[in-house]
Amino acid sequence: WLARASSWSKFSATAALGVIHHGQIKHGFSLLQPYLPEDKTSVSPFSEGGAFFALGLIHACHGSDKVVNYLQDALISYQGQNAEILQHGACLGLGAAGMGSGSDDISNSLMNVLFTDSAVSGEAAALGLGLVMMGSNHESTLRGMLDYAKETKHEKIIRALSVGMGLIMFGRKQQADTMIASLIDEEDPLLRLGAVHIITMAYCGTGDNGAIRKLLHLSVSDVKDDVRRAAVTGLGFILLRSPEQVPRMVELLSESFNPHVRVGAALALGIACAGTGSKAAIAILEPMLKDSVDFVVEGASIALAFILIQQNDTYEPKVADVRKRFAEIIETKHGEGVTKFGAAISQGIIDAGGRNVTIGLTTNDGQLNAPACAGMLLFTQFWYWFPLAHFLALAFKPTALIAINKDLKAPNLEAICASRKALYAYPPNVEQPVAQAPTKVATAVLSTTAKARRAGKKIAGAEEPTSKPEESEEPAKEPTDDNSMDVDDASAEAKGAQKKGRKLGADTFMVGNITRLLPFQEKSMKWPAGARYVPVKQGRISGVLVVKDTTPQEPEDLLQSTLPDDPAGTEEEEEDASNPALQPPEPFEYPFDEENA
């Protein structure tokens, strides 16, 4: 694919490597070595810019000094006509790697790129600036971004600055009200768009009635379609902790005459109800797959993929029809490109992570997952710039039971799932069409030839002696008595009882350690009575759990790793062990029995 892609498609295809290898921070440079520029000499700017972006995605929220310094150096090392392409990838990568760090050094580097007033690199610098300063409410940065948004003539930069300001105000609630009030009355619709993003991020997950009222007012009264669409989409962010309210709230908006409002309603449903399999949301979105406007079909496809991620046909029968519909859209020869783009992305989302991840905008404890919320907001910007769809990787959350002991080893343990195993099985793999060999055409038979064959069969039949009735090939039935019938009935009843027993037993099964565990499966999970290992935090059954051994005097049965030894990882572990700043704390006893512990 990389060999066939060109221009920005090559950029996006290379950046997709960062999605595939997301989290492989020990091998980031080695994995991307073939695509990164050598000796600060650019040969293929689109591929190399995509590699910078991929490097940031791999190290998202975990950017080491080596990665950050490398990407900062890339901002100033390349000059010429292709510099803005490389800077575009480096700014996005730097924002992802330094997300939430609040680093003034990174912020100044991105500001310098922003002030060059290049539409391509300036857009990425504004987004990267918002990621680095995310949730900080940094006054001087916000003032500089707002002033520059009013000065520049590039719509791409102003739109990116509006998203960046929203990220900086993430979770700030009432602290953002002053800025919202100043932007919501601006004549420039792109600045009003900034007010929408600030409301969305500042009140994300709060369900605040005032924020909802403002977004609903903008969604029906603003004269700019972009503002109306973003306002409706923002409802999904604000209500992500109460997804059952969203279908009722956006039902009328999904039938609006304005297609931008309809697609916003679809995305709001997908964001708020992600991974829930909500039947009310599916009932609203299914008719939208047949909408007359191409981008509404695109939004409905993506929203359905969000909702049906990790669902199988047993749990939700609509999954098969939706998957079939995605395939039909992609295979349609003369279909709209926008619609095909949405269906292709949706197929990837519904099978994301090998069907082992879900959309997780909150943690297992119900707290907001800031990187996931930022990734989802940036994903919605694919409307303007398709490579930003890769940020969705930040919103994926593994669904598994991973229990570790005090030594960070995985003990061999089991939990009970009081439900049918088929409800949580992997969806069947998509079957690829198999080319069939040409079949041999039957030889035509003339009527005269068939007549002659029938005559020959009659003559041959007349010459054969007739068999006696008692010599019939059919075996005679053996006489039976009442006792033998009773025995057969008893065995049949026994077999029926066995089948019933198996059916009852199938309603409960054991789940081992380091196993796929779906979010909607948790309500059926429980720890067995008298288990050796119990979670330190009561009530938790999924995610990474620290368990306490109730019988430490007995030898432990630990799960052995099947991964090969990693020489590079061993070297880094040795370096970490020698670093005094990374040493573990001294042993201590935690007061588990105290109420306020």
C-alpha positions in Angstrom: 0.0 0.0 0.0 2.8 2.4 0.8 4.4 1.8 -2.6 1.2 2.6 -4.4 0.1 5.6 -2.3 1.1 9.1 -3.3 1.0 12.6 -1.8 -1.0 12.9 1.4 -2.3 9.4 1.1 1.3 8.2 1.6 1.5 10.5 4.6 -1.6 8.9 6.1 -0.5 5.4 5.2 2.8 5.8 7.0 1.2 7.4 10.0 -1.1 4.4 10.3 2.0 2.4 11.4 1.8 4.5 14.6 -1.7 3.2 15.1 -0.7 -0.4 14.5 2.3 -0.2 16.9 0.7 2.2 19.4 2.3 1.7 22.8 5.5 -0.1 21.6 7.6 2.6 23.1 10.7 0.4 23.4 10.8 -0.2 19.6 9.4 3.0 18.2 12.6 4.2 16.4 13.5 0.7 15.1 10.0 0.1 13.7 10.0 3.4 11.8 13.7 3.4 10.9 13.0 2.6 7.2 10.7 5.6 6.9 12.5 8.3 8.9 14.9 10.6 7.1 18.6 9.8 7.3 21.3 12.4 8.1 18.6 15.1 8.2 18.2 14.7 4.4 14.6 14.5 3.1 14.0 12.1 0.2 10.3 11.4 0.4 8.7 14.2 2.4 5.2 12.7 2.6 6.4 9.3 3.9 8.9 11.0 6.3 6.3 13.4 7.6 3.9 10.5 8.2 6.7 8.7 10.1 7.1 11.7 12.4 3.4 11.5 13.1 3.6 7.8 13.6 6.4 8.2 16.1 4.3 10.5 18.2 1.3 8.1 18.1 3.5 5.2 19.3 4.8 7.3 22.2 1.5 9.1 22.9 1.5 10.5 26.5 4.8 8.7 27.1 7.2 10.8 25.1 10.8 10.4 26.4 13.3 13.2 26.2 14.9 11.3 23.2 11.6 11.3 21.2 10.7 14.9 22.1 14.1 16.3 21.3 14.2 14.4 18.0 10.8 15.8 16.9 11.7 19.3 18.1 14.9 19.1 16.1 12.9 18.1 13.1 10.9 21.4 13.3 14.0 23.5 12.6 16.3 21.1 10.6 14.4 21.0 7.4 14.0 24.0 5.1 12.8 24.4 1.5 9.6 23.8 -0.3 8.8 20.5 1.4 9.6 21.7 4.9 5.9 22.4 5.8 5.0 18.7 5.1 7.7 17.5 7.5 6.8 20.1 10.0 3.1 19.1 9.8 4.0 15.5 10.8 6.5 16.6 13.4 4.0 19.0 15.1 1.3 16.3 15.3 3.8 13.8 16.6 5.2 16.3 19.1 1.6 17.0 20.4 0.8 13.3 20.8 4.1 12.5 22.5 4.0 15.5 24.8 0.3 15.4 25.5 -0.6 17.0 28.8 3.0 17.7 29.8 2.5 21.5 29.9 6.1 21.8 28.7 7.0 25.5 28.0 9.9 24.3 25.8 7.7 22.3 23.5 5.1 25.0 23.6 7.6 27.6 22.4 8.8 25.4 19.5 5.2 24.9 18.3 4.5 28.6 18.7 7.4 29.4 16.4 6.0 27.1 13.7 2.5 28.6 14.2 3.8 32.2 13.6 5.3 31.3 10.2 1.7 31.6 8.9 1.9 28.5 6.8 -1.5 26.9 6.5 -0.2 23.3 6.4 2.3 23.4 9.2 0.4 26.1 11.2 -2.7 23.9 11.4 -0.7 21.0 12.9 1.2 23.4 15.3 -2.1 24.7 16.7 -3.4 21.2 17.3 -0.1 20.1 18.8 -0.1 23.2 21.1 -3.6 22.2 22.4 -2.4 18.7 23.1 0.7 19.7 25.0 -1.1 22.2 27.1 -4.2 20.1 27.5 -6.3 20.9 30.6 -3.8 23.5 31.9 -5.9 26.7 31.3 -2.6 28.4 30.5 -3.5 32.0 30.3 -0.6 33.4 28.1 -0.9 30.5 25.7 -4.7 31.0 25.3 -4.2 34.7 24.8 -1.6 34.2 22.2 -3.7 31.6 20.3 -6.8 33.8 20.4 -4.9 36.9 19.2 -3.4 35.0 16.3 -6.7 33.5 15.4 -8.0 37.0 14.9 -5.0 38.1 12.9 -4.4 35.2 10.4 -6.3 34.8 7.2 -5.9 31.0 7.0 -9.2 29.2 7.8 -7.3 26.0 8.5 -5.2 27.7 11.2 -8.2 29.4 12.8 -10.2 26.1 12.9 -7.2 24.3 14.4 -6.7 27.0 17.0 -10.4 26.7 18.0 -9.8 22.9 18.6 -6.6 23.6 20.5 -8.2 26.2 22.8 -10.9 23.6 23.6 -8.2 21.1 24.5 -6.5 23.5 26.8 -9.8 24.1 28.6 -10.4 20.4 29.1 -12.2 19.7 32.4 -12.1 23.4 33.5 -15.9 23.8 33.8 -16.8 27.3 35.1 -13.3 28.6 34.6 -14.0 28.5 30.8 -17.3 30.5 31.0 -15.6 33.9 30.5 -13.9 32.8 27.3 -17.0 31.1 26.1 -19.1 34.2 26.6 -16.5 36.3 24.6 -16.3 33.9 21.7 -20.0 32.9 21.3 -21.0 36.3 20.1 -18.1 36.7 17.6 -19.0 37.6 14.0 -16.4 35.1 12.7 -18.1 31.7 12.6 -14.7 29.9 13.1 -14.3 31.7 16.5 -17.9 30.7 17.4 -16.7 27.2 16.5 -14.0 27.7 19.1 -16.7 28.5 21.7 -18.4 25.2 20.9 -15.2 23.2 21.3 -14.4 24.9 24.6 -17.9 24.1 25.9 -17.5 20.5 24.8 -14.2 20.0 26.4 -14.6 22.1 29.5 -17.9 20.3 30.5 -17.0 16.9 29.0 -18.7 14.1 30.9 -20.4 16.4 33.4 -23.9 16.3 32.0 -24.1 20.1 32.9 -27.6 21.5 32.0 -26.2 24.9 31.2 -23.7 23.6 28.7 -26.3 21.4 27.1 -28.7 24.4 26.8 -26.0 26.4 25.1 -25.1 23.7 22.6 -28.8 23.0 21.8 -29.4 26.7 21.2 -26.4 26.9 18.8 -27.4 23.7 17.0 -30.8 25.3 15.9 -30.0 29.0 15.7 -26.4 29.5 14.3 -26.2 30.4 10.6 -23.0 28.4 10.0 -23.4 24.7 9.3 -20.0 23.8 10.8 -21.0 25.4 14.1 -24.4 23.6 14.2 -22.8 20.2 13.5 -20.1 20.7 16.1 -22.7 21.8 18.7 -24.8 18.7 18.2 -21.7 16.4 18.3 -20.6 18.1 21.5 -23.7 16.7 23.2 -22.2 13.2 23.0 -19.1 14.3 24.9 -21.1 16.1 27.7 -23.5 13.1 28.2 -21.0 10.3 27.8 -21.5 9.2 31.4 -25.3 8.9 30.9 -25.7 7.5 27.4 -29.3 6.4 27.9 -30.3 10.1 27.7 -28.8 10.8 24.3 -31.2 9.0 22.0 -34.1 10.8 23.4 -32.4 14.1 23.2 -31.2 13.9 19.6 -34.1 12.0 18.1 -35.7 15.1 16.7 -32.3 16.5 15.6 -31.7 13.3 13.6 -34.7 14.2 11.5 -33.7 17.8 10.9 -33.9 19.2 7.4 -30.3 20.3 7.7 -28.0 17.3 6.9 -25.2 18.8 9.0 -27.4 18.6 12.1 -28.3 15.0 11.2 -24.7 13.9 10.9 -23.9 15.7 14.2 -26.7 13.8 15.9 -25.3 10.5 14.5 -21.8 11.2 15.8 -23.2 12.3 19.2 -25.0 8.9 19.5 -21.9 7.1 18.5 -19.6 8.9 21.0 -22.0 8.7 24.0 -23.2 5.1 23.4 -19.9 3.6 22.2 -19.6 -0.1 23.0 -23.0 -0.2 24.7 -25.0 -1.8 21.9 -27.9 0.6 22.7 -31.0 -0.5 20.8 -32.5 2.9 21.0 -29.4 4.4 19.3 -29.4 1.7 16.6 -33.0 2.3 15.9 -32.3 6.0 15.1 -29.1 5.3 13.1 -30.3 2.5 10.9 -32.6 4.6 8.7 -29.8 7.1 8.3 -27.7 4.5 6.4 -30.2 5.2 3.6 -30.0 9.0 3.8 -29.9 10.9 0.5 -26.9 12.9 1.6 -23.5 11.1 1.4 -21.9 12.5 4.5 -24.9 11.6 6.6 -24.4 8.0 5.6 -20.7 8.3 6.5 -21.5 9.6 10.0 -24.2 7.0 10.6 -21.8 4.2 9.6 -19.1 5.4 11.9 -21.6 5.9 14.8 -22.9 2.3 14.3 -19.4 1.0 14.4 -18.8 2.8 17.7 -21.9 1.4 19.2 -21.5 -2.2 17.9 -17.8 -2.6 18.6 -17.1 -6.0 20.2 -20.8 -7.1 19.8 -21.6 -10.4 18.1 -24.7 -11.8 16.5 -25.8 -13.6 19.6 -25.8 -10.5 21.8 -27.1 -8.1 19.2 -28.7 -9.6 16.0 -28.3 -6.3 14.1 -24.5 -6.8 13.8 -24.7 -9.1 10.8 -27.0 -6.7 8.9 -24.8 -3.7 9.7 -21.6 -5.5 8.6 -23.3 -6.6 5.4 -24.4 -3.0 4.7 -20.8 -1.8 5.2 -19.6 -4.3 2.6 -22.3 -3.3 0.1 -21.4 0.3 0.4 -17.7 -0.4 -0.2 -18.3 -2.7 -3.1 -20.7 -0.4 -4.9 -18.9 0.7 -8.1 -20.4 4.1 -8.6 -20.9 5.0 -4.9 -19.8 8.3 -3.4 -16.2 8.5 -2.2 -17.3 10.0 1.1 -19.7 7.2 1.8 -17.1 4.6 1.0 -14.6 6.3 3.2 -17.0 6.1 6.2 -17.8 2.5 5.5 -14.1 1.5 5.3 -13.3 3.3 8.5 -16.3 1.7 10.2 -15.2 -1.8 9.2 -11.9 -1.0 10.9 -13.5 0.4 14.0 -15.9 -2.5 14.6 -13.0 -5.0 14.4 -10.5 -2.7 16.1 -7.5 -4.3 18.0 -8.4 -7.8 16.8 -11.8 -7.3 18.5 -10.0 -7.0 21.8 -10.5 -3.2 22.5 -13.5 -0.9 22.9 -14.0 2.8 22.9 -13.1 3.9 26.5 -13.6 7.6 27.2 -13.8 6.8 30.9 -11.6 4.6 33.1 -12.8 1.5 34.9 -13.4 3.7 37.9 -15.6 6.1 36.0 -13.0 8.9 35.7 -12.6 10.8 32.5 -9.8 9.4 30.3 -8.2 12.6 29.1 -6.1 11.2 26.2 -9.1 9.3 24.9 -11.4 12.3 25.0 -8.7 14.3 23.1 -8.3 11.6 20.6 -12.0 11.4 20.0 -12.3 15.1 19.5 -9.5 15.1 17.0 -11.0 12.1 15.3 -14.1 14.1 14.6 -11.9 16.6 12.7 -11.5 14.0 9.9 -14.3 16.1 8.3 -11.7 18.7 7.4 -8.5 16.6 7.3 -8.6 12.9 7.0 -5.2 11.9 8.6 -6.5 13.2 11.9 -8.7 10.0 12.0 -5.6 8.2 13.3 -6.0 9.9 16.7 -8.9 7.5 17.4 -6.2 5.1 18.5 -5.9 7.1 21.7 -9.6 6.3 22.6 -9.2 2.5 22.3 -9.1 0.6 25.7 -8.2 -3.1 26.0 -10.9 -5.3 27.5 -9.3 -8.0 29.6 -8.8 -9.5 33.0 -5.2 -9.1 34.0 -4.5 -9.9 37.6 -1.0 -9.5 39.1 0.4 -10.2 42.6 2.7 -8.1 44.8 5.7 -9.1 42.6 3.9 -8.0 39.4 3.6 -11.6 38.3 0.4 -13.1 36.9 -0.9 -16.0 39.0 -3.0 -18.8 37.6 -6.5 -18.0 38.8 -10.1 -18.1 37.6 -13.3 -16.1 38.0 -16.9 -17.2 37.4 -19.1 -15.9 34.6 -22.8 -16.7 35.3 -23.9 -16.4 31.7 -23.8 -18.1 28.3 -20.3 -18.2 26.7 -21.8 -17.6 23.2 -22.8 -14.1 24.2 -19.2 -13.0 24.5 -17.6 -15.0 21.8 -15.6 -13.4 19.0 -17.7 -12.4 16.0 -17.0 -14.7 13.0 -14.2 -13.7 10.7 -15.1 -12.1 7.4 -15.0 -14.9 4.7 -13.1 -13.9 1.6 -14.7 -15.0 -1.7 -13.0 -18.1 -3.1 -12.4 -18.4 -6.8 -14.3 -21.4 -8.1 -12.8 -23.6 -10.8 -14.9 -23.7 -14.1 -17.4 -26.5 -14.1 -17.6 -29.0 -17.0 -20.6 -28.4 -19.2 -22.8 -31.4 -19.6 -22.7 -33.1 -23.0 -25.9 -32.6 -25.0 -27.8 -35.8 -25.7 -29.9 -36.2 -28.9 -33.5 -37.4 -28.5 -32.9 -40.3 -30.8 -29.9 -41.4 -28.7 -31.9 -41.3 -25.5 -34.7 -43.3 -27.1 -32.3 -46.0 -28.2 -30.8 -46.2 -24.6 -34.3 -46.6 -23.1 -35.1 -49.4 -25.6 -31.8 -51.2 -24.7 -32.7 -51.0 -20.9 -36.1 -52.6 -21.5 -34.6 -55.6 -23.4 -32.0 -56.1 -20.7 -34.6 -56.0 -18.0 -36.8 -58.6 -19.8 -33.9 -61.1 -19.9 -33.2 -61.0 -16.1 -35.0 -63.6 -13.9 -37.6 -62.2 -11.5 -36.6 -62.5 -7.9 -38.8 -64.3 -5.3 -40.5 -62.2 -2.7 -38.7 -64.1 0.1 -35.3 -63.3 -1.4 -35.8 -59.6 -1.1 -32.7 -57.6 -0.2 -34.6 -55.8 2.6 -33.6 -57.3 5.9 -36.4 -58.8 8.0 -37.4 -57.0 11.1 -36.5 -58.8 14.3 -39.4 -59.5 16.7 -39.4 -57.2 19.7 -41.0 -57.5 23.1 -42.1 -55.1 25.8 -38.9 -55.3 27.8 -36.6 -54.3 25.0 -38.8 -51.2 24.3 -38.6 -50.2 28.0 -34.8 -50.4 27.8 -34.7 -48.2 24.7 -37.0 -45.6 26.4 -34.8 -45.6 29.5 -31.7 -45.0 27.5 -33.4 -42.2 25.6 -34.5 -40.5 28.8 -31.0 -40.8 30.1 -29.6 -39.2 27.0 -32.2 -36.4 27.3 -31.2 -35.8 30.9 -27.5 -35.6 29.9 -28.3 -33.1 27.3 -30.3 -31.0 29.8 -27.4 -31.2 32.2 -25.0 -29.9 29.6 -27.3 -27.1 28.8 -27.6 -26.0 32.4 -23.8 -26.3 32.8 -23.3 -24.1 29.7 -24.9 -21.1 31.5 -21.8 -20.8 33.7 -18.1 -20.9 32.7 -14.8 -20.0 34.1 -12.6 -17.1 33.0 -8.9 -17.4 33.4 -6.3 -14.8 34.1 -5.1 -12.6 31.1 -8.3 -13.3 29.2 -10.6 -11.1 27.1 -13.4 -9.7 29.2 -16.0 -7.5 27.7 -17.5 -4.5 29.5 -21.1 -5.8 29.4 -19.8 -9.1 30.6 -18.7 -7.6 34.0 -22.2 -7.7 35.4 -22.2 -11.5 35.2 -18.7 -11.9 36.7 -17.9 -12.8 40.3 -15.0 -14.2 42.3 -15.4 -17.8 43.5 -16.1 -18.2 47.2 -13.0 -19.1 49.2 -10.6 -18.1 46.3 -7.0 -17.9 47.1 -6.5 -14.5 45.3 -8.8 -11.6 46.0 -8.6 -8.1 44.5 -7.0 -5.4 46.7 -9.7 -3.0 45.5 -13.1 -4.6 46.2 -15.7 -4.6 43.4 -13.2 -4.7 40.5 -13.3 -7.5 38.1 -11.7 -6.2 34.9 -8.6 -4.4 33.8 -5.3 -4.6 35.5 -5.9 -5.8 39.1 -3.6 -6.2 42.0 -4.6 -9.3 43.9 -3.8 -10.3 47.4 -2.7 -13.9 48.2 -4.7 -15.2 51.1 -2.4 -18.2 51.6 1.1 -16.8 51.0 2.8 -19.7 52.7 1.8 -22.1 49.8 3.8 -22.1 46.5 2.3 -20.1 43.7 1.3 -21.3 40.3 2.3 -18.5 37.9 1.5 -18.0 34.2 4.7 -18.1 32.1 5.2 -15.5 29.4 5.2 -16.9 25.8 7.0 -13.8 24.4 10.6 -14.2 23.3 13.4 -12.4 25.1 13.9 -8.8 24.1 17.6 -7.7 24.1 16.7 -4.1 23.6 14.1 -4.2 26.4 16.7 -5.8 28.7 19.2 -3.0 28.1 16.6 -0.4 28.9 15.5 -2.2 32.0 19.1 -2.3 33.2 19.4 1.5 32.6 16.2 2.1 34.5 17.4 -0.1 37.4 20.5 2.1 37.7 18.6 5.4 37.5 18.0 6.6 41.2 14.9 8.6 40.1 13.1 5.5 38.9 13.5 3.3 42.0 10.4 1.8 43.7 9.4 3.1 47.2 10.4 1.3 50.4 8.1 -1.5 51.5 5.1 -0.4 53.6 1.9 -1.8 55.0 -1.3 -0.3 53.6 -4.2 0.1 56.2 -6.8 -1.9 54.4 -9.0 -2.2 57.4 -9.5 1.5 58.0 -12.6 3.1 56.5 -10.9 6.1 55.1 -7.9 4.3 53.7 
